[in-house]
Amino acid sequence: MKLLKRNDLPLQPGTADIVFSICYNTDEWELINKYAKRFVKAGVKLRQTSFDTWMRFAAKRGDTESLWKIEKLRSDSMKQHTLATGFSCAKVANPFTPVFVTYCVLSFSFAQSCT
């Protein structure tokens, strides 16, 4: 990211994929959120793989609030769910979040029936 800034290069979807996967592999939750905000603020249209990585990381941490926010961003920019986003939503299922899981499963089913 320092090289991008130093050389005044624009943020791109492919760069987000690389940064998100590095943050995921090094278990850097704070960094992935920091850089995600930068990409979103810059108006970069994130790829499905970026959202999948980000949601998988949030699910791994059990962070339902972040999953809500990521899912909102993802659904605003894309109209289809993938199997990975559906499982990320369902992975955090517990007795205290039935509405969230139901929403994710229903929207996943609806998106699949529309394709």
C-alpha positions, 0 to 999 in steps of 0.5 A, spaced: 500 500 500 505 504 501 508 503 494 501 505 491 501 511 495 508 513 493 507 512 486 500 515 486 497 509 483 489 508 483 486 503 487 483 497 483 479 491 484 485 486 483 489 490 488 484 489 493 484 481 492 491 481 493 491 486 500 485 482 502 488 475 501 494 477 505 491 480 511 486 474 511 493 469 511 496 473 516 490 474 521 490 481 520 483 483 522 484 491 523 488 491 517 483 488 512 478 493 515 482 499 514 484 497 507 477 495 506 474 502 508 480 506 503 478 501 497 470 503 498 471 510 500 475 511 493 469 508 490 473 501 488 468 496 485 470 490 489 470 483 486 466 477 489 473 474 491 474 480 495 467 480 499 468 472 500 475 473 503 472 479 507 466 475 509 470 469 511 474 472 515 469 476 519 465 469 520 472 466 522 472 471 528 464 470 529 463 478 528 456 478 526 456 486 526 461 486 521 458 481 517 452 485 516 456 491 514 460 487 509 453 483 506 450 490 505 456 493 501 456 486 497 449 486 496 449 494 494 454 492 489 452 485 486 446 482 485 448 475 486 450 471 492 455 465 492 455 459 495 461 462 500 457 468 502 451 464 504 456 459 508 459 465 511 452 468 513 450 461 516 457 459 519 456 464 525 449 461 526 447 461 534 441 461 538 441 469 538 442 470 531 436 467 528 433 473 524 440 474 521 441 467 518 434 466 516 435 473 512 442 470 509 439 463 507 433 466 504 436 472 500 441 466 498 436 462 495 432 468 492 438 470 488 440 463 486 432 462 483 433 469 479 439 466 475 
